[in-house]
Amino acid sequence: MSDRLRVRLLAAVTLATALGLAWPSVGSAVAATPADTLVMAKNIDDMISLDPAECYELTGVEIDSNIYDRIIRNDPHDVTKLVGGAAESWIVSPDGKTLTFKLRPTMTFASGSPVTAEDAAFSLARVIKLNKNPAFLIDQLGWTKDNVDAMVKALDPTTLQITIGPNYSPSLVLALLSSIVGSVVEKSVVMQHDQGGDLGNAWLKTHSAGGGAFTLKSWKANESVVLDANPTYREGAPPLKRVVIRHVPEAAAQRLLIEKGDADIARDLTTDQIASIAGNKDVTVVRSPQATLHYVGLNVKAAPLDNPKVRLALHYLVDYDGMAGSFLKGQYQVHQTFWPSGFWAALDKNPFNFDPAKAKSLLAEAGYPNGFDITLDASNTAPYINIAQAIQANMAQGGVRVTIIPGEQKSVITKFRARQHQMLLIYWGPDYMDPHTNADSFARNTDNSDNPPTKPLAWRNSWLIPEISKMTEAAVEERDLGKREQMYKDLQQKLLDDSPFIIMFQEVKQTAERANVKNFILGPTQDVVFYGMTSK
């Protein structure tokens, strides 16, 4: 048996098992995916938990987005807009400290029980009390284990009221409630599975108790996730009865499955594989800009990176268009500000281009006419090592001699967090769809000591910015949306003028879909990947 056929047969056997179907004999043809089932090939080895109070890994967040409704959510038709989820409306008090939500009176969980304000209050309080990975998203609202029950409460079966401590803009508070921690779980079901005061956490890791478009049928680690349609979903039953997400870590195997029709969608194909299927009339490639940014961090604690003219010169020693048009083609688009394109308050401005002559002039003005030697830490995997090598060649043309220090991604991140780098190639993605999530890290650092209470990206690059930090703090409190939008654009411009960040690219996902697949929504973050409208 050939290796290619063995891959196909193994994938089909596992798929048939996941679907509960009879496996055909080896002599029979491999069947196409069932008409009422969406089959995705994807690397899902990052999954740890599906409890929305604990889940913080990309695949888990995506799945939870489809099995839970949130208090507020992003509109699947326009993911830049916040709309009601479990809540159909809300009002904000004059001082901005109290938000009152009216829940949908006829909405039910998949169990058939009504979704109540008590369920919503329990869900938010549960996040704080468990204090798992994503709790920081809402504990910044001033909520603690001791006060959350008083600050988050049900006034009646359909009225939820929350009170916040800081003077945050209501638009930010709503954005936070649209994140993973805003998922509403069914209190009675969850508490039936409480074990030793864990608020059902152990059970909810591998089960669901929500009111989203789907319910969790099974999750087999490093094998598959199976979701069943929720026929009582408030927006109507999904067109497809089942979604199967197959763990296929090898991109080559994903390509084979999508070409042969054994998968409806392949999520992780490389640029070369995308190019190789371009002529296949049965497969469509969909490009979706993502929110993830890729950049070089410059540690300014020592010369020569402490010199603003040196930092500016380095911005002109990166061939952004050259990389995006060659080995990164289709995967990345040039983007140079700290808030991604396509989001509210994004400044779509790319002022830097590859200009060695200009860079040399700036370096001479800074006192480095002959350039200098410097190190660049980068992951030893593609595309990071390829980007690092391109930057090395680019900077050499300006007299900057770069030595690449390759390593595992986790070791690169550890070194970055300890501020032990000179230059470092890394990525960043937002936690929710409000510019504060990025501004709070790129544009805030008031304590440059070795062990401050918080360690934003500016701190990691030893960039002490009390005045810019004040701008960031003012923006998060501004309640006028027009003024707030301009404040974030001003912050982005401020960092274009001078910062220790050479922001280069915004990621673009290329998804291969069988031609009969319609309305699979792949938004810019995992929070906004929707299966509920998909048909075929």
Residue pairs with C-beta under 8 A, 6 or more apart in sequence:
1 9
4 256
7 253
7 256
8 30
8 256
8 257
8 260
8 262
9 26
9 30
11 41
11 246
11 248
11 253
11 257
11 262
11 263
12 23
12 30
12 31
12 262
13 23
14 223
14 224
14 246
15 33
15 39
15 224
15 244
15 246
15 262
16 22
16 23
16 24
17 23
18 218
18 220
18 223
18 224
18 226
18 244
18 246
19 34
19 37
19 226
19 242
19 244
21 34
24 30
24 31
30 260
30 262
32 261
32 262
33 39
33 261
33 262
33 263
33 264
34 242
35 536
36 240
36 241
36 242
37 240
37 241
37 242
37 243
37 244
38 240
38 242
38 243
38 244
38 264
38 265
38 517
38 520
38 531
38 534
38 536
39 244
39 246
39 262
39 263
39 264
39 265
40 243
40 244
40 245
40 246
40 263
40 264
40 265
40 266
40 267
41 246
41 248
41 253
41 254
41 257
41 258
41 263
41 265
41 266
41 267
41 268
42 59
42 245
42 246
42 247
42 248
42 254
42 266
42 267
42 268
43 247
43 248
43 249
43 267
43 268
44 59
44 222
44 225
44 245
44 247
45 222
45 247
45 249
46 57
46 58
46 59
46 60
47 57
47 59
47 60
47 63
47 219
47 221
47 225
48 54
48 55
48 57
48 60
49 55
49 57
49 60
49 204
49 205
50 60
50 63
50 64
50 67
50 204
50 205
50 206
50 207
50 208
50 216
50 219
51 132
51 200
51 201
51 204
51 205
52 64
52 68
52 123
52 127
52 180
52 181
52 183
52 185
52 204
52 210
53 123
53 126
53 127
53 130
53 132
53 134
53 135
53 181
53 185
53 199
53 201
53 204
54 130
54 132
54 133
54 134
54 201
54 205
55 61
55 64
55 133
55 134
55 180
56 132
56 133
56 134
56 180
58 526
59 245
59 526
61 180
61 526
61 527
62 526
62 527
62 529
63 216
63 225
63 227
63 245
64 180
64 183
65 180
65 212
65 526
65 527
65 528
65 529
65 530
66 212
66 213
66 214
66 227
66 243
66 529
66 530
66 531
66 532
67 208
67 210
67 212
67 213
67 214
67 215
67 216
67 227
68 183
68 184
68 185
68 208
68 210
68 211
68 212
69 85
69 86
69 107
69 115
69 183
69 184
69 210
69 211
69 212
69 234
70 85
70 86
70 177
70 178
70 179
70 182
70 183
70 184
71 85
71 86
71 87
71 101
71 120
71 124
71 160
71 177
71 178
71 182
71 184
72 82
72 83
72 84
72 85
72 87
72 90
72 174
72 175
72 177
72 178
72 182
73 82
73 83
73 84
73 85
73 178
73 182
74 80
74 81
74 82
74 83
74 178
74 433
74 523
74 527
74 528
75 81
75 82
75 83
76 521
76 523
76 528
76 530
76 532
76 533
79 433
79 521
79 523
79 524
79 528
80 342
80 343
80 344
80 433
82 174
82 175
82 178
82 433
84 90
84 104
85 178
85 182
85 184
86 103
86 104
86 107
86 115
86 120
86 184
86 211
87 101
87 102
87 103
87 104
87 120
87 160
88 102
88 103
88 104
89 101
89 102
90 99
90 100
90 101
90 102
90 174
91 99
91 100
92 98
92 99
92 170
93 99
93 100
96 167
96 168
96 169
96 170
96 479
97 163
97 164
97 165
97 167
98 161
98 162
98 163
98 164
99 161
99 162
99 164
99 170
99 173
99 174
100 155
100 159
100 160
100 161
101 117
101 120
101 159
101 160
101 161
101 162
102 158
102 159
103 115
103 116
103 117
103 120
103 158
103 159
103 160
104 115
104 158
104 234
105 158
106 114
106 234
107 114
107 115
107 211
107 234
108 114
108 115
108 211
108 232
108 234
109 115
109 119
109 186
109 189
109 209
109 210
109 211
110 208
110 210
110 211
110 212
110 215
110 230
110 232
110 233
111 186
111 189
111 209
112 232
113 186
113 188
114 157
115 184
115 186
115 211
116 154
116 157
116 158
117 154
117 155
117 156
117 157
117 158
117 159
117 160
118 154
118 157
118 187
119 184
119 185
119 186
119 187
120 154
120 160
120 184
121 152
121 153
121 154
121 160
122 185
122 187
122 190
123 182
123 183
123 184
123 185
123 187
124 138
124 143
124 148
124 152
124 162
124 181
124 182
125 148
125 149
125 152
126 185
126 190
126 199
127 134
127 135
127 138
127 181
128 135
128 138
128 139
128 143
128 144
128 145
128 148
129 145
129 148
129 199
130 198
130 199
130 201
131 139
131 145
132 201
134 179
134 180
134 181
134 431
135 181
137 176
137 179
137 180
137 181
137 431
137 432
138 176
138 177
138 181
140 166
140 176
141 151
141 162
141 164
141 165
141 166
141 168
141 173
141 176
142 151
142 164
142 165
142 166
143 151
143 152
143 164
143 165
150 163
151 162
151 163
151 164
151 165
152 160
152 161
152 162
152 163
153 160
153 161
154 160
154 161
155 161
162 173
164 173
166 477
167 477
168 476
168 477
169 476
169 477
169 478
169 479
169 484
170 479
171 434
171 479
171 481
171 484
172 434
172 436
172 476
175 432
175 433
175 434
175 436
175 437
176 182
176 432
176 434
178 432
178 433
178 527
179 431
179 432
179 527
180 527
183 210
184 210
184 211
185 200
185 204
185 209
185 210
186 209
186 210
186 211
189 200
189 209
190 199
190 200
190 203
190 204
190 209
191 199
191 200
192 200
193 200
193 202
193 203
193 204
193 207
194 200
195 202
195 203
200 209
206 216
206 219
207 216
208 215
208 216
211 230
211 233
211 234
212 230
212 233
212 532
213 229
213 230
213 233
213 235
213 238
213 530
213 531
213 532
214 227
214 228
214 229
214 230
214 238
214 243
214 531
214 532
215 227
215 228
215 230
216 225
216 226
216 227
217 226
217 227
217 228
217 242
218 224
218 225
218 226
219 225
219 226
222 247
223 246
223 247
224 244
224 245
224 246
224 247
225 244
225 245
226 242
226 243
226 244
226 245
227 242
227 243
227 244
227 245
227 531
228 241
228 242
229 237
229 238
229 240
229 241
229 242
230 237
230 238
231 237
233 532
235 532
238 531
238 532
238 533
238 534
239 533
239 534
239 535
240 531
240 534
240 535
240 536
243 531
243 534
246 257
246 263
248 254
248 257
248 263
248 266
248 268
251 268
251 269
251 270
251 273
252 273
254 263
254 266
254 267
254 268
254 269
254 273
254 512
255 266
255 269
255 273
255 276
255 277
255 512
256 262
257 263
257 266
258 264
258 265
258 266
258 269
258 277
258 283
258 512
258 513
258 514
259 277
259 280
259 282
259 283
261 282
261 514
263 514
264 513
264 514
264 516
264 517
264 536
265 511
265 512
265 513
265 514
265 517
265 520
266 511
266 512
266 513
267 509
267 511
269 277
269 510
269 512
271 327
271 328
271 329
271 330
271 331
271 510
274 285
274 330
274 510
274 512
277 283
277 285
277 512
278 285
281 515
282 514
282 515
283 512
283 513
283 514
283 515
284 512
284 513
284 514
284 515
284 517
285 510
285 511
285 512
285 513
286 510
286 511
286 512
286 513
286 520
286 522
287 330
287 508
287 509
287 510
288 508
288 509
288 510
288 511
288 522
288 523
288 524
289 333
289 340
289 341
289 342
289 506
289 507
289 508
289 509
289 524
290 340
290 429
290 506
290 507
290 508
290 509
290 524
290 525
291 340
291 343
291 429
291 430
291 506
291 507
291 524
291 525
292 340
292 427
292 428
292 429
292 506
292 507
293 335
293 338
293 340
293 427
293 428
293 429
293 503
293 505
293 506
293 507
294 332
294 387
294 425
294 426
294 427
294 503
294 504
294 505
294 506
294 507
295 425
295 426
295 427
295 428
295 501
295 502
295 503
295 504
296 314
296 318
296 376
296 391
296 423
296 424
296 425
296 426
296 501
296 502
296 504
297 416
297 421
297 423
297 424
297 426
297 457
297 460
297 461
297 500
297 501
298 305
298 311
298 314
298 422
298 423
298 461
298 500
298 501
298 502
299 305
299 419
299 421
299 422
299 423
299 424
299 461
299 462
299 500
300 306
300 311
300 461
300 462
300 463
300 500
301 419
301 462
302 422
304 310
304 366
304 368
304 372
304 374
305 311
305 374
305 422
305 423
305 500
307 366
307 367
308 498
309 362
309 363
309 365
309 366
310 362
310 363
310 366
310 368
311 498
311 499
311 500
312 362
312 498
313 358
313 359
313 360
313 362
313 363
313 366
313 398
314 359
314 395
314 400
314 502
315 352
315 502
316 352
316 353
316 354
316 355
316 356
316 358
316 359
316 362
316 398
317 354
317 356
317 359
317 391
317 394
317 395
317 397
317 398
317 400
318 352
318 354
318 391
318 394
318 395
318 502
318 504
319 354
319 390
319 394
320 334
320 336
320 350
320 352
320 353
320 354
320 504
320 505
321 334
321 353
321 354
322 354
322 390
322 394
323 332
323 387
323 390
323 504
323 505
324 332
324 333
324 334
324 505
327 383
327 386
327 390
328 383
328 386
328 387
328 505
330 508
330 510
331 383
331 507
331 508
331 510
332 383
332 504
332 505
332 506
332 507
332 508
333 341
333 505
333 506
333 508
334 350
334 504
334 505
334 506
335 341
335 350
335 503
335 504
335 505
335 506
336 349
336 350
336 351
336 352
336 496
336 503
336 504
337 346
337 347
337 348
337 349
337 492
337 495
337 496
337 503
338 438
338 439
338 442
338 443
338 491
338 492
338 495
338 501
338 503
339 345
339 346
339 347
339 435
339 438
339 439
339 488
339 492
340 346
340 430
340 506
340 524
341 348
341 506
342 524
343 430
343 433
343 435
343 524
344 433
344 434
344 435
344 485
345 435
345 484
345 485
345 488
345 489
346 435
346 492
347 488
347 489
347 492
347 493
347 496
349 492
349 493
349 496
351 496
354 394
356 397
356 398
359 398
360 369
360 398
360 399
363 369
363 371
363 398
363 399
363 400
368 399
370 399
371 398
371 399
371 400
371 401
372 399
372 400
372 401
373 401
373 403
374 400
374 401
374 402
374 403
374 422
374 423
375 402
375 403
375 404
375 405
375 421
375 422
375 423
376 388
376 391
376 392
376 402
376 403
376 404
376 405
376 422
376 423
376 424
376 425
377 405
377 407
377 412
377 415
377 416
377 421
377 422
377 423
377 424
377 425
378 384
378 385
378 387
378 388
378 404
378 405
378 406
378 407
378 412
378 424
378 425
379 385
379 406
379 407
379 408
379 409
379 412
379 425
380 406
380 407
380 408
381 409
384 409
384 425
385 404
385 406
387 425
387 504
388 404
388 406
388 425
389 404
391 402
391 425
392 402
392 404
395 401
395 402
396 402
402 423
407 415
412 424
412 425
412 426
413 426
415 421
415 424
416 424
416 426
416 460
417 455
417 460
419 459
419 460
419 461
419 462
427 507
428 438
428 441
428 442
428 457
429 525
430 437
430 438
430 525
431 437
432 527
433 525
433 527
433 528
435 475
435 488
436 472
436 475
436 476
439 472
439 475
439 476
439 488
439 491
440 456
440 472
440 476
441 456
441 457
441 458
442 456
442 457
442 458
442 495
442 499
442 501
443 458
443 465
443 468
443 469
443 471
443 472
443 491
443 494
443 495
444 456
444 458
444 465
444 468
444 469
444 472
444 473
445 456
445 458
445 459
445 463
445 464
445 465
445 469
446 464
446 465
446 466
446 469
447 453
447 459
448 459
448 462
448 463
448 464
452 459
457 501
458 465
458 500
461 500
461 501
462 500
463 499
463 500
468 491
468 494
468 495
471 487
471 490
471 491
471 494
472 491
474 487
475 484
475 487
475 488
475 491
478 484
478 487
495 501
509 522
511 520
511 522
513 520
514 536
516 536
517 534
517 535
517 536
518 534
518 535
518 536
519 533
519 534
519 535
520 530
520 531
520 534
521 528
521 529
521 530
521 531
521 533
521 534
522 529
523 529
523 530
